[in-house]
Amino acid sequence: MVDPSIEFQRFIEDCEVCCNPIEFTVKIQEGEFVEIIPYSIEQ
């Protein structure tokens, strides 16, 4: 789901266990993952 050609991405996925949404921030440099930050958006 993550496109390595895009340097900064943000998306939301539902947790497979508890179904609460999780926001992911992904940073990529030169086609390599630099940082992946998950943030729980509890409802």
C-alpha positions, -999 to +999 in steps of 0.1 A: +000+000+000+030+024+005+044+039-027+082+041-023+084+068-050+065+093-027+087+108+000+060+117+025+027+098+030-001+098+056-029+073+056-054+057+080-060+020+084-083+001+108-065-022+134-072-058+125-075-067+163-096-039+178-110-021+147-099+013+159-083+035+133-045+041+132-029+070+113+004+062+097+030+087+087+056+073+064+088+091+053+110+077+024+143+088+011+159+075-021+133+047-022+141+035+013+119+037+044+133+063+068+105+065+094+071+049+100+051+065+128+018+049+138-007+070+159-038+055+174-070+074+168-091+057+194-128+063+192 
